[in-house]
Amino acid sequence: MDQPLLIIGSYLSPYVRKVLLMLELKGVAYRIDPIVPFFGDETFARLSPLRQVPVLVDGDLVLNDSSVICQYLEERYPQPALYPADIADRARARWLEEYADSRMGQVIIWQLFNQKMIGPAVWGREPDLAVIEKTCNQDLPAILDYLEGWLPASGWLFGELSIADLSVAAFLRNAQFSRYEIDAERWPKLATFYRNALGLDAFQRLARFEMACAKTPIAQQRAALQEAGAPLSEHTHFRERPVRGPMSR
Ligand SMILES: N[C@@H](CCC(=O)N[C@@H](CS)C(=O)NCC(=O)O)C(=O)O
């Protein structure tokens, strides 16, 4: 029997979440080694030259980068389709995925989640309050304005649920974990969109494991996830001491 796919990467990474949502929605079996990337061992470094998650291992195929992985999953498991059928909308959806990965990643992950959660938990670093203040008052509102402009009066970005919705929602989830709430009066369409995304069964199945990670110190997360019933891989690439990757700030 074929081995199920392996995903390496923490449930709290938005890039990993994007990939897991695709797998859940397509009903593809997988195993996960849910490591925080800074705690990856030497084998992880060989599988992921940038020391980043997610990594997908499918037999002898190893893929890096969430967008590359999602595209592969779409082609390997076409149903249900998660990229819009219309060519122009498909290109727009890829742009929003890229916008989420780059700008939302910079602001929500590096300036907010990293300051509030990763810095203190991994590097013993105090949050920089000036960075957090600018993020919450300027950078993040500009992103939410932009996204509000893309959303239709109701429903998903391009009619059917697509990679664009999954990407945007995956990053908004980390804003929520950083205790940033979308103001429904200022961004009504986005607030509703996010609520609907969170309500998807696929999102809810992951939420249980995300919560187990969020409330557990990194070294104990694997045990907590085991307890919560996560589909863990047999082997882990976890190492005890954190190390910065080439892209780390
Ligand atoms: N372009 C990559 C970015 C992945 C990424 O930045 N992942 C973060 C986790 S949220 C990471 O591994 N950070 C560790 C590092 O950059 O050293 C993708 O789409 O997969």
The ligand as a Gaussian input file, in Angstrom:
#p B3LYP/6-31G(d) Opt

LIG

0 1
 N        7.553000      30.875000       0.857000
 C        7.460000      29.889000       1.904000
 C        7.489000      30.585000       3.245000
 C        7.382000      29.604000       4.402000
 C        7.721000      30.239000       5.744000
 O        8.138000      31.396000       5.841000
 N        7.496000      29.451000       6.813000
 C        7.843000      29.896000       8.126000
 C        6.879000      29.315000       9.155000
 S        5.435000      30.271000       9.348000
 C        9.211000      29.356000       8.473000
 O        9.490000      28.212000       8.200000
 N       10.052000      30.200000       9.071000
 C       11.361000      29.840000       9.496000
 C       12.406000      30.688000       8.855000
 O       12.095000      31.473000       7.923000
 O       13.551000      30.571000       9.271000
 C        6.187000      29.084000       1.715000
 O        5.233000      29.572000       1.097000
 O        6.163000      27.917000       2.134000

